[in-house]
Protein backbone atom coordinates (compact mmCIF):
# COMPACT_ATOMS: atom_id res chain seq x y z
CA UNK A 1 0.00 0.00 0.00
CA UNK A 2 1.20 3.49 -0.64
CA UNK A 3 1.45 6.63 1.43
CA UNK A 4 0.24 9.15 -1.15
CA UNK A 5 1.41 12.69 -1.73
CA UNK A 6 -1.45 15.18 -2.20
CA UNK A 7 -0.07 16.43 -5.53
CA UNK A 8 -0.37 13.04 -7.22
CA UNK A 9 -3.20 12.36 -9.62
CA UNK A 10 -4.44 9.41 -7.58
CA UNK A 11 -5.12 11.73 -4.63
CA UNK A 12 -6.71 14.39 -6.79
CA UNK A 13 -9.10 11.78 -8.15
CA UNK A 14 -10.15 10.95 -4.61
CA UNK A 15 -11.48 14.36 -3.66
CA UNK A 16 -15.06 13.09 -3.47
CA UNK A 17 -14.16 10.15 -1.25
CA UNK A 18 -13.55 11.23 2.33
CA UNK A 19 -11.67 8.17 3.52
CA UNK A 20 -9.51 8.07 0.43
CA UNK A 21 -8.52 11.70 0.94
CA UNK A 22 -7.48 10.90 4.49
CA UNK A 23 -5.47 7.92 3.33
CA UNK A 24 -3.64 9.93 0.67
CA UNK A 25 -2.86 12.95 2.80
CA UNK A 26 -1.19 11.29 5.75
CA UNK A 27 1.73 9.19 6.78
CA UNK A 28 4.47 10.79 4.78
CA UNK A 29 7.60 10.64 6.95
CA UNK A 30 7.22 13.06 9.87
CA UNK A 31 3.70 14.05 8.78
CA UNK A 32 0.75 14.14 11.22
CA UNK A 33 -1.83 11.37 11.18
CA UNK A 34 -4.99 11.76 9.16
CA UNK A 35 -8.21 12.91 10.80
CA UNK A 36 -10.63 10.09 11.63
CA UNK A 37 -13.53 9.38 9.28
CA UNK A 38 -16.66 11.47 9.87
CA UNK A 39 -18.41 10.34 13.04
CA UNK A 40 -15.59 8.05 14.07
CA UNK A 41 -14.65 7.68 17.69
CA UNK A 42 -11.52 5.81 16.65
CA UNK A 43 -8.45 7.39 15.06
CA UNK A 44 -8.18 6.03 11.53
CA UNK A 45 -4.58 5.24 10.68
CA UNK A 46 -4.36 3.53 7.31
CA UNK A 47 -2.13 2.92 4.31
CA UNK A 48 -3.54 1.99 0.88
CA UNK A 49 -2.49 -0.38 -1.91
CA UNK A 50 -2.83 1.47 -5.23
CA UNK A 51 -4.47 0.31 -8.43
CA UNK A 52 -2.40 -1.24 -11.18
CA UNK A 53 -0.32 1.49 -12.82
CA UNK A 54 -0.76 3.90 -9.91
CA UNK A 55 2.08 2.67 -7.70
CA UNK A 56 4.45 5.37 -6.53
CA UNK A 57 8.09 5.04 -7.54
CA UNK A 58 10.43 3.90 -4.80
CA UNK A 59 13.16 6.17 -3.60
CA UNK A 60 16.68 5.76 -4.97
CA UNK A 61 19.14 4.73 -2.27
CA UNK A 62 21.49 7.53 -1.25
CA UNK A 63 25.17 6.63 -1.70
CA UNK A 64 26.67 5.75 1.67
CA UNK A 65 29.82 4.10 3.07
CA UNK A 66 27.56 1.25 4.18
CA UNK A 67 25.02 -0.72 2.14
CA UNK A 68 21.81 1.23 1.60
CA UNK A 69 18.86 -1.07 0.90
CA UNK A 70 16.43 1.68 -0.14
CA UNK A 71 14.06 1.23 2.80
CA UNK A 72 14.59 2.68 6.27
CA UNK A 73 13.65 2.05 9.88
CA UNK A 74 11.77 4.87 11.64
CA UNK A 75 11.67 3.50 15.19
CA UNK A 76 8.18 1.96 15.36
CA UNK A 77 7.23 -1.60 16.31
CA UNK A 78 7.16 -4.65 14.05
CA UNK A 79 5.44 -8.00 14.57
CA UNK A 80 8.10 -10.66 15.03
CA UNK A 81 5.72 -13.62 14.55
CA UNK A 82 2.73 -12.64 12.42
CA UNK A 83 -0.75 -14.04 13.09
CA UNK A 84 -3.87 -13.52 10.99
CA UNK A 85 -7.61 -13.90 11.53
CA UNK A 86 -10.19 -13.80 8.73
CA UNK A 87 -13.57 -12.09 8.89
CA UNK A 88 -15.73 -13.17 5.95
CA UNK A 89 -18.44 -10.48 6.04
CA UNK A 90 -21.40 -11.70 3.99
CA UNK A 91 -24.71 -13.53 4.09
CA UNK A 92 -23.22 -16.23 1.88
CA UNK A 93 -19.91 -18.03 1.46
CA UNK A 94 -17.59 -15.56 -0.30
CA UNK A 95 -14.90 -17.93 -1.62
CA UNK A 96 -15.56 -21.49 -2.81
CA UNK A 97 -15.06 -24.01 -0.04
CA UNK A 98 -14.93 -21.32 2.62
CA UNK A 99 -16.77 -21.08 5.93
CA UNK A 100 -20.57 -21.02 6.03
CA UNK A 101 -22.15 -17.73 7.16
CA UNK A 102 -22.52 -17.45 10.92
CA UNK A 103 -19.76 -19.92 11.76
CA UNK A 104 -16.43 -19.56 13.51
CA UNK A 105 -13.47 -21.88 13.70
CA UNK A 106 -9.72 -22.35 13.52
CA UNK A 107 -7.91 -21.24 10.40
CA UNK A 108 -7.07 -24.86 9.64
CA UNK A 109 -10.79 -25.48 9.01
CA UNK A 110 -11.05 -22.86 6.24
CA UNK A 111 -11.34 -24.92 3.06
CA UNK A 112 -11.19 -22.02 0.60
CA UNK A 113 -8.21 -21.22 -1.61
CA UNK A 114 -7.74 -18.06 0.47
CA UNK A 115 -7.60 -20.27 3.56
CA UNK A 116 -5.08 -22.55 1.87
CA UNK A 117 -2.86 -19.57 1.06
CA UNK A 118 -3.03 -18.25 4.62
CA UNK A 119 -2.23 -21.68 6.05
CA UNK A 120 0.82 -22.15 3.82
CA UNK A 121 2.29 -18.65 3.41
CA UNK A 122 4.42 -18.79 6.56
CA UNK A 123 7.59 -20.82 6.11
CA UNK A 124 7.63 -20.34 2.35
CA UNK A 125 10.72 -19.10 0.45
CA UNK A 126 8.61 -16.10 -0.58
CA UNK A 127 7.69 -15.06 2.96
CA UNK A 128 11.28 -15.56 4.05
CA UNK A 129 11.94 -12.15 2.47
CA UNK A 130 10.41 -10.54 5.57
CA UNK A 131 13.21 -12.01 7.70
CA UNK A 132 15.49 -9.32 6.26
CA UNK A 133 13.63 -6.81 8.47
CA UNK A 134 14.21 -6.34 12.20
CA UNK A 135 12.85 -4.54 15.22
CA UNK A 136 14.70 -1.70 16.93
CA UNK A 137 16.87 -4.16 18.87
CA UNK A 138 18.00 -5.87 15.68
CA UNK A 139 15.87 -9.02 16.19
CA UNK A 140 14.83 -10.42 12.82
CA UNK A 141 11.20 -10.97 11.89
CA UNK A 142 10.38 -14.67 11.69
CA UNK A 143 9.30 -16.53 8.56
CA UNK A 144 5.98 -17.18 10.24
CA UNK A 145 2.31 -16.55 9.46
CA UNK A 146 -0.19 -18.39 11.65
CA UNK A 147 -3.84 -18.43 10.57
CA UNK A 148 -5.48 -18.66 13.98
CA UNK A 149 -9.23 -18.20 13.45
CA UNK A 150 -12.07 -17.20 11.15
CA UNK A 151 -15.45 -15.62 11.69
CA UNK A 152 -17.95 -15.82 8.83
CA UNK A 153 -19.89 -12.81 10.06
CA UNK A 154 -23.44 -12.45 8.76
CA UNK A 155 -24.39 -9.50 10.99
CA UNK A 156 -24.55 -5.86 9.86
CA UNK A 157 -23.63 -7.08 6.38
CA UNK A 158 -22.77 -4.23 3.96
CA UNK A 159 -24.71 -3.74 0.75
CA UNK A 160 -23.14 -3.68 -2.72
CA UNK A 161 -21.98 -0.28 -4.04
CA UNK A 162 -22.88 1.64 -0.85
CA UNK A 163 -19.61 2.88 0.73
CA UNK A 164 -18.66 1.13 3.95
CA UNK A 165 -16.84 3.68 6.09
CA UNK A 166 -13.81 2.68 8.11
CA UNK A 167 -15.69 3.08 11.40
CA UNK A 168 -18.15 0.35 10.35
CA UNK A 169 -15.28 -2.07 9.80
CA UNK A 170 -13.72 -1.18 13.13
CA UNK A 171 -17.05 -1.66 14.90
CA UNK A 172 -17.54 -5.06 13.29
CA UNK A 173 -14.16 -6.21 14.58
CA UNK A 174 -15.02 -4.86 18.04
CA UNK A 175 -18.36 -6.71 17.88
CA UNK A 176 -16.38 -9.89 17.26
CA UNK A 177 -14.23 -9.24 20.33
CA UNK A 178 -17.15 -8.41 22.64
CA UNK A 179 -19.26 -11.37 21.46
CA UNK A 180 -16.42 -13.86 21.74
CA UNK A 181 -16.49 -14.57 18.02
CA UNK A 182 -12.96 -13.19 17.77
CA UNK A 183 -10.08 -13.31 20.21
CA UNK A 184 -7.98 -10.18 20.55
CA UNK A 185 -4.24 -10.62 20.10
CA UNK A 186 -1.69 -7.81 19.60
CA UNK A 187 0.25 -9.77 16.95
CA UNK A 188 -2.84 -10.58 14.86
CA UNK A 189 -3.91 -8.87 11.65
CA UNK A 190 -7.71 -8.97 11.37
CA UNK A 191 -8.55 -9.36 7.67
CA UNK A 192 -12.00 -8.17 6.58
CA UNK A 193 -13.10 -9.88 3.35
CA UNK A 194 -16.20 -8.58 1.58
CA UNK A 195 -18.48 -9.97 -1.10
CA UNK A 196 -18.97 -8.86 -4.70
CA UNK A 197 -19.14 -5.09 -5.37
CA UNK A 198 -18.94 -4.13 -1.69
CA UNK A 199 -17.08 -0.82 -1.43
CA UNK A 200 -14.95 -1.24 1.70
CA UNK A 201 -13.65 2.17 2.78
CA UNK A 202 -15.38 4.15 0.03
CA UNK A 203 -12.57 4.17 -2.55
CA UNK A 204 -12.33 0.53 -3.62
CA UNK A 205 -11.58 0.13 -7.31
CA UNK A 206 -11.23 3.88 -7.88
CA UNK A 207 -8.38 4.75 -5.51
CA UNK A 208 -7.08 1.51 -3.96
CA UNK A 209 -7.41 -2.27 -4.02
CA UNK A 210 -6.90 -2.90 -0.29
CA UNK A 211 -5.44 -1.25 2.78
CA UNK A 212 -4.12 -1.97 6.25
CA UNK A 213 -4.15 0.14 9.39
CA UNK A 214 -4.64 0.18 13.13
CA UNK A 215 -6.93 1.65 15.77
CA UNK A 216 -7.20 1.62 19.55
CA UNK A 217 -9.82 -0.43 21.39
CA UNK A 218 -9.91 -0.47 25.20
CA UNK A 219 -6.28 0.59 25.21
CA UNK A 220 -5.31 -2.20 22.79
CA UNK A 221 -3.70 -1.65 19.40
CA UNK A 222 -5.81 -3.47 16.79
CA UNK A 223 -4.26 -4.20 13.39
CA UNK A 224 -6.70 -4.75 10.52
CA UNK A 225 -6.94 -4.82 6.73
CA UNK A 226 -9.74 -4.08 4.29
CA UNK A 227 -9.77 -6.86 1.69
CA UNK A 228 -12.40 -6.05 -0.96
CA UNK A 229 -13.42 -8.51 -3.67
CA UNK A 230 -10.56 -7.66 -6.06
CA UNK A 231 -11.74 -9.65 -9.06
CA UNK A 232 -14.60 -7.12 -9.44
CA UNK A 233 -12.29 -4.39 -10.76
CA UNK A 234 -9.90 -4.64 -13.69
CA UNK A 235 -7.27 -2.48 -11.97
CA UNK A 236 -7.19 -4.76 -8.89
CA UNK A 237 -6.40 -8.03 -10.65
CA UNK A 238 -3.43 -8.96 -12.82
CA UNK A 239 -4.56 -12.52 -13.59
CA UNK A 240 -4.05 -14.17 -16.94
CA UNK A 241 -6.24 -17.20 -16.51
CA UNK A 242 -6.69 -18.63 -13.02
CA UNK A 243 -3.95 -20.98 -11.75
CA UNK A 244 -6.35 -22.76 -9.38
CA UNK A 245 -9.54 -22.39 -11.43
CA UNK A 246 -10.90 -19.99 -8.82
CA UNK A 247 -10.45 -16.51 -10.25
CA UNK A 248 -11.89 -14.59 -7.29
CA UNK A 249 -9.57 -16.25 -4.77
CA UNK A 250 -6.59 -16.29 -7.14
CA UNK A 251 -6.92 -12.51 -7.54
CA UNK A 252 -7.37 -11.94 -3.79
CA UNK A 253 -4.18 -13.66 -2.62
CA UNK A 254 -2.00 -11.09 -4.37
CA UNK A 255 -3.34 -8.13 -2.37
CA UNK A 256 -3.58 -10.38 0.69
CA UNK A 257 0.16 -11.09 0.64
CA UNK A 258 0.82 -7.37 0.19
CA UNK A 259 -1.16 -6.41 3.30
CA UNK A 260 0.25 -9.16 5.51
CA UNK A 261 3.91 -8.51 4.70
CA UNK A 262 3.44 -4.77 5.19
CA UNK A 263 1.67 -5.16 8.54
CA UNK A 264 4.44 -7.51 9.66
CA UNK A 265 7.13 -4.87 9.02
CA UNK A 266 5.14 -1.66 9.66
CA UNK A 267 2.24 -2.51 11.95
CA UNK A 268 1.57 1.05 13.16
CA UNK A 269 2.87 2.84 10.04
CA UNK A 270 5.98 4.15 11.79
CA UNK A 271 8.59 1.42 11.24
CA UNK A 272 9.87 0.39 7.79
CA UNK A 273 9.25 2.55 4.70
CA UNK A 274 11.30 4.51 2.18
CA UNK A 275 11.73 8.23 1.51
CA UNK A 276 8.61 8.24 -0.68
CA UNK A 277 6.53 6.62 2.08
CA UNK A 278 6.48 3.20 0.39
CA UNK A 279 6.36 0.12 2.60
CA UNK A 280 8.04 -3.11 1.47
CA UNK A 281 5.03 -4.35 -0.49
CA UNK A 282 4.56 -0.98 -2.19
CA UNK A 283 8.06 -1.03 -3.63
CA UNK A 284 7.16 -4.14 -5.65
CA UNK A 285 3.41 -3.60 -6.12
CA UNK A 286 2.13 -5.32 -9.28
CA UNK A 287 5.69 -6.45 -10.12
CA UNK A 288 5.63 -10.22 -10.57
CA UNK A 289 9.12 -10.96 -11.83
CA UNK A 290 9.65 -14.18 -13.78
CA UNK A 291 6.42 -16.05 -14.53
CA UNK A 292 5.56 -19.46 -15.94
CA UNK A 293 2.55 -21.17 -17.48
CA UNK A 294 0.59 -23.63 -15.35
CA UNK A 295 -0.96 -26.90 -16.50
CA UNK A 296 -4.29 -25.15 -17.16
CA UNK A 297 -2.62 -22.42 -19.26
CA UNK A 298 -2.68 -19.70 -16.61
CA UNK A 299 0.17 -17.43 -15.55
CA UNK A 300 1.86 -17.97 -12.16
CA UNK A 301 5.17 -17.07 -10.57
CA UNK A 302 5.44 -19.13 -7.38
CA UNK A 303 4.25 -22.14 -5.46
CA UNK A 304 2.82 -21.72 -1.97
CA UNK A 305 2.40 -25.17 -0.49
CA UNK A 306 1.79 -27.31 -3.56
CA UNK A 307 -0.36 -24.80 -5.47
CA UNK A 308 0.59 -22.23 -8.11
CA UNK A 309 -0.11 -18.55 -7.54
CA UNK A 310 0.52 -15.17 -9.14
CA UNK A 311 1.72 -12.96 -6.28
CA UNK A 312 3.70 -9.73 -6.45
CA UNK A 313 7.34 -9.71 -5.43
CA UNK A 314 8.45 -8.30 -2.07
CA UNK A 315 11.32 -5.92 -1.27
CA UNK A 316 14.44 -7.54 0.19
CA UNK A 317 16.08 -5.40 2.87
CA UNK A 318 19.59 -6.69 2.14
CA UNK A 319 22.41 -6.48 -0.41
CA UNK A 320 21.30 -3.08 -1.70
CA UNK A 321 17.61 -4.01 -1.80
CA UNK A 322 15.42 -5.20 -4.64
CA UNK A 323 12.21 -6.99 -5.59
CA UNK A 324 12.46 -10.74 -5.15
CA UNK A 325 10.25 -13.83 -5.25
CA UNK A 326 12.20 -15.65 -2.56
CA UNK A 327 15.06 -15.34 -0.10
MIKE-804833 format. One record per residue (C-alpha): residue number from 0; x, y, z. Coordinates in Angstrom, 2 decimals. Example, Ala and Ser with C-alpha at 12.3 -4.5 7.8 and 13.67 -1.06 7.14 Angstrom:
<rs>
 num       X       Y       Z
   0   12.30   -4.50    7.80
   1   13.67   -1.06    7.14
</rs>
This chain:
<rs>
 num       X       Y       Z
   0    0.00    0.00    0.00
   1    1.20    3.49   -0.64
   2    1.45    6.63    1.43
   3    0.24    9.15   -1.15
   4    1.41   12.69   -1.73
   5   -1.45   15.18   -2.20
   6   -0.07   16.43   -5.53
   7   -0.37   13.04   -7.22
   8   -3.20   12.36   -9.62
   9   -4.44    9.41   -7.58
  10   -5.12   11.73   -4.63
  11   -6.71   14.39   -6.79
  12   -9.10   11.78   -8.15
  13  -10.15   10.95   -4.61
  14  -11.48   14.36   -3.66
  15  -15.06   13.09   -3.47
  16  -14.16   10.15   -1.25
  17  -13.55   11.23    2.33
  18  -11.67    8.17    3.52
  19   -9.51    8.07    0.43
  20   -8.52   11.70    0.94
  21   -7.48   10.90    4.49
  22   -5.47    7.92    3.33
  23   -3.64    9.93    0.67
  24   -2.86   12.95    2.80
  25   -1.19   11.29    5.75
  26    1.73    9.19    6.78
  27    4.47   10.79    4.78
  28    7.60   10.64    6.95
  29    7.22   13.06    9.87
  30    3.70   14.05    8.78
  31    0.75   14.14   11.22
  32   -1.83   11.37   11.18
  33   -4.99   11.76    9.16
  34   -8.21   12.91   10.80
  35  -10.63   10.09   11.63
  36  -13.53    9.38    9.28
  37  -16.66   11.47    9.87
  38  -18.41   10.34   13.04
  39  -15.59    8.05   14.07
  40  -14.65    7.68   17.69
  41  -11.52    5.81   16.65
  42   -8.45    7.39   15.06
  43   -8.18    6.03   11.53
  44   -4.58    5.24   10.68
  45   -4.36    3.53    7.31
  46   -2.13    2.92    4.31
  47   -3.54    1.99    0.88
  48   -2.49   -0.38   -1.91
  49   -2.83    1.47   -5.23
  50   -4.47    0.31   -8.43
  51   -2.40   -1.24  -11.18
  52   -0.32    1.49  -12.82
  53   -0.76    3.90   -9.91
  54    2.08    2.67   -7.70
  55    4.45    5.37   -6.53
  56    8.09    5.04   -7.54
  57   10.43    3.90   -4.80
  58   13.16    6.17   -3.60
  59   16.68    5.76   -4.97
  60   19.14    4.73   -2.27
  61   21.49    7.53   -1.25
  62   25.17    6.63   -1.70
  63   26.67    5.75    1.67
  64   29.82    4.10    3.07
  65   27.56    1.25    4.18
  66   25.02   -0.72    2.14
  67   21.81    1.23    1.60
  68   18.86   -1.07    0.90
  69   16.43    1.68   -0.14
  70   14.06    1.23    2.80
  71   14.59    2.68    6.27
  72   13.65    2.05    9.88
  73   11.77    4.87   11.64
  74   11.67    3.50   15.19
  75    8.18    1.96   15.36
  76    7.23   -1.60   16.31
  77    7.16   -4.65   14.05
  78    5.44   -8.00   14.57
  79    8.10  -10.66   15.03
  80    5.72  -13.62   14.55
  81    2.73  -12.64   12.42
  82   -0.75  -14.04   13.09
  83   -3.87  -13.52   10.99
  84   -7.61  -13.90   11.53
  85  -10.19  -13.80    8.73
  86  -13.57  -12.09    8.89
  87  -15.73  -13.17    5.95
  88  -18.44  -10.48    6.04
  89  -21.40  -11.70    3.99
  90  -24.71  -13.53    4.09
  91  -23.22  -16.23    1.88
  92  -19.91  -18.03    1.46
  93  -17.59  -15.56   -0.30
  94  -14.90  -17.93   -1.62
  95  -15.56  -21.49   -2.81
  96  -15.06  -24.01   -0.04
  97  -14.93  -21.32    2.62
  98  -16.77  -21.08    5.93
  99  -20.57  -21.02    6.03
 100  -22.15  -17.73    7.16
 101  -22.52  -17.45   10.92
 102  -19.76  -19.92   11.76
 103  -16.43  -19.56   13.51
 104  -13.47  -21.88   13.70
 105   -9.72  -22.35   13.52
 106   -7.91  -21.24   10.40
 107   -7.07  -24.86    9.64
 108  -10.79  -25.48    9.01
 109  -11.05  -22.86    6.24
 110  -11.34  -24.92    3.06
 111  -11.19  -22.02    0.60
 112   -8.21  -21.22   -1.61
 113   -7.74  -18.06    0.47
 114   -7.60  -20.27    3.56
 115   -5.08  -22.55    1.87
 116   -2.86  -19.57    1.06
 117   -3.03  -18.25    4.62
 118   -2.23  -21.68    6.05
 119    0.82  -22.15    3.82
 120    2.29  -18.65    3.41
 121    4.42  -18.79    6.56
 122    7.59  -20.82    6.11
 123    7.63  -20.34    2.35
 124   10.72  -19.10    0.45
 125    8.61  -16.10   -0.58
 126    7.69  -15.06    2.96
 127   11.28  -15.56    4.05
 128   11.94  -12.15    2.47
 129   10.41  -10.54    5.57
 130   13.21  -12.01    7.70
 131   15.49   -9.32    6.26
 132   13.63   -6.81    8.47
 133   14.21   -6.34   12.20
 134   12.85   -4.54   15.22
 135   14.70   -1.70   16.93
 136   16.87   -4.16   18.87
 137   18.00   -5.87   15.68
 138   15.87   -9.02   16.19
 139   14.83  -10.42   12.82
 140   11.20  -10.97   11.89
 141   10.38  -14.67   11.69
 142    9.30  -16.53    8.56
 143    5.98  -17.18   10.24
 144    2.31  -16.55    9.46
 145   -0.19  -18.39   11.65
 146   -3.84  -18.43   10.57
 147   -5.48  -18.66   13.98
 148   -9.23  -18.20   13.45
 149  -12.07  -17.20   11.15
 150  -15.45  -15.62   11.69
 151  -17.95  -15.82    8.83
 152  -19.89  -12.81   10.06
 153  -23.44  -12.45    8.76
 154  -24.39   -9.50   10.99
 155  -24.55   -5.86    9.86
 156  -23.63   -7.08    6.38
 157  -22.77   -4.23    3.96
 158  -24.71   -3.74    0.75
 159  -23.14   -3.68   -2.72
 160  -21.98   -0.28   -4.04
 161  -22.88    1.64   -0.85
 162  -19.61    2.88    0.73
 163  -18.66    1.13    3.95
 164  -16.84    3.68    6.09
 165  -13.81    2.68    8.11
 166  -15.69    3.08   11.40
 167  -18.15    0.35   10.35
 168  -15.28   -2.07    9.80
 169  -13.72   -1.18   13.13
 170  -17.05   -1.66   14.90
 171  -17.54   -5.06   13.29
 172  -14.16   -6.21   14.58
 173  -15.02   -4.86   18.04
 174  -18.36   -6.71   17.88
 175  -16.38   -9.89   17.26
 176  -14.23   -9.24   20.33
 177  -17.15   -8.41   22.64
 178  -19.26  -11.37   21.46
 179  -16.42  -13.86   21.74
 180  -16.49  -14.57   18.02
 181  -12.96  -13.19   17.77
 182  -10.08  -13.31   20.21
 183   -7.98  -10.18   20.55
 184   -4.24  -10.62   20.10
 185   -1.69   -7.81   19.60
 186    0.25   -9.77   16.95
 187   -2.84  -10.58   14.86
 188   -3.91   -8.87   11.65
 189   -7.71   -8.97   11.37
 190   -8.55   -9.36    7.67
 191  -12.00   -8.17    6.58
 192  -13.10   -9.88    3.35
 193  -16.20   -8.58    1.58
 194  -18.48   -9.97   -1.10
 195  -18.97   -8.86   -4.70
 196  -19.14   -5.09   -5.37
 197  -18.94   -4.13   -1.69
 198  -17.08   -0.82   -1.43
 199  -14.95   -1.24    1.70
 200  -13.65    2.17    2.78
 201  -15.38    4.15    0.03
 202  -12.57    4.17   -2.55
 203  -12.33    0.53   -3.62
 204  -11.58    0.13   -7.31
 205  -11.23    3.88   -7.88
 206   -8.38    4.75   -5.51
 207   -7.08    1.51   -3.96
 208   -7.41   -2.27   -4.02
 209   -6.90   -2.90   -0.29
 210   -5.44   -1.25    2.78
 211   -4.12   -1.97    6.25
 212   -4.15    0.14    9.39
 213   -4.64    0.18   13.13
 214   -6.93    1.65   15.77
 215   -7.20    1.62   19.55
 216   -9.82   -0.43   21.39
 217   -9.91   -0.47   25.20
 218   -6.28    0.59   25.21
 219   -5.31   -2.20   22.79
 220   -3.70   -1.65   19.40
 221   -5.81   -3.47   16.79
 222   -4.26   -4.20   13.39
 223   -6.70   -4.75   10.52
 224   -6.94   -4.82    6.73
 225   -9.74   -4.08    4.29
 226   -9.77   -6.86    1.69
 227  -12.40   -6.05   -0.96
 228  -13.42   -8.51   -3.67
 229  -10.56   -7.66   -6.06
 230  -11.74   -9.65   -9.06
 231  -14.60   -7.12   -9.44
 232  -12.29   -4.39  -10.76
 233   -9.90   -4.64  -13.69
 234   -7.27   -2.48  -11.97
 235   -7.19   -4.76   -8.89
 236   -6.40   -8.03  -10.65
 237   -3.43   -8.96  -12.82
 238   -4.56  -12.52  -13.59
 239   -4.05  -14.17  -16.94
 240   -6.24  -17.20  -16.51
 241   -6.69  -18.63  -13.02
 242   -3.95  -20.98  -11.75
 243   -6.35  -22.76   -9.38
 244   -9.54  -22.39  -11.43
 245  -10.90  -19.99   -8.82
 246  -10.45  -16.51  -10.25
 247  -11.89  -14.59   -7.29
 248   -9.57  -16.25   -4.77
 249   -6.59  -16.29   -7.14
 250   -6.92  -12.51   -7.54
 251   -7.37  -11.94   -3.79
 252   -4.18  -13.66   -2.62
 253   -2.00  -11.09   -4.37
 254   -3.34   -8.13   -2.37
 255   -3.58  -10.38    0.69
 256    0.16  -11.09    0.64
 257    0.82   -7.37    0.19
 258   -1.16   -6.41    3.30
 259    0.25   -9.16    5.51
 260    3.91   -8.51    4.70
 261    3.44   -4.77    5.19
 262    1.67   -5.16    8.54
 263    4.44   -7.51    9.66
 264    7.13   -4.87    9.02
 265    5.14   -1.66    9.66
 266    2.24   -2.51   11.95
 267    1.57    1.05   13.16
 268    2.87    2.84   10.04
 269    5.98    4.15   11.79
 270    8.59    1.42   11.24
 271    9.87    0.39    7.79
 272    9.25    2.55    4.70
 273   11.30    4.51    2.18
 274   11.73    8.23    1.51
 275    8.61    8.24   -0.68
 276    6.53    6.62    2.08
 277    6.48    3.20    0.39
 278    6.36    0.12    2.60
 279    8.04   -3.11    1.47
 280    5.03   -4.35   -0.49
 281    4.56   -0.98   -2.19
 282    8.06   -1.03   -3.63
 283    7.16   -4.14   -5.65
 284    3.41   -3.60   -6.12
 285    2.13   -5.32   -9.28
 286    5.69   -6.45  -10.12
 287    5.63  -10.22  -10.57
 288    9.12  -10.96  -11.83
 289    9.65  -14.18  -13.78
 290    6.42  -16.05  -14.53
 291    5.56  -19.46  -15.94
 292    2.55  -21.17  -17.48
 293    0.59  -23.63  -15.35
 294   -0.96  -26.90  -16.50
 295   -4.29  -25.15  -17.16
 296   -2.62  -22.42  -19.26
 297   -2.68  -19.70  -16.61
 298    0.17  -17.43  -15.55
 299    1.86  -17.97  -12.16
 300    5.17  -17.07  -10.57
 301    5.44  -19.13   -7.38
 302    4.25  -22.14   -5.46
 303    2.82  -21.72   -1.97
 304    2.40  -25.17   -0.49
 305    1.79  -27.31   -3.56
 306   -0.36  -24.80   -5.47
 307    0.59  -22.23   -8.11
 308   -0.11  -18.55   -7.54
 309    0.52  -15.17   -9.14
 310    1.72  -12.96   -6.28
 311    3.70   -9.73   -6.45
 312    7.34   -9.71   -5.43
 313    8.45   -8.30   -2.07
 314   11.32   -5.92   -1.27
 315   14.44   -7.54    0.19
 316   16.08   -5.40    2.87
 317   19.59   -6.69    2.14
 318   22.41   -6.48   -0.41
 319   21.30   -3.08   -1.70
 320   17.61   -4.01   -1.80
 321   15.42   -5.20   -4.64
 322   12.21   -6.99   -5.59
 323   12.46  -10.74   -5.15
 324   10.25  -13.83   -5.25
 325   12.20  -15.65   -2.56
 326   15.06  -15.34   -0.10
</rs>
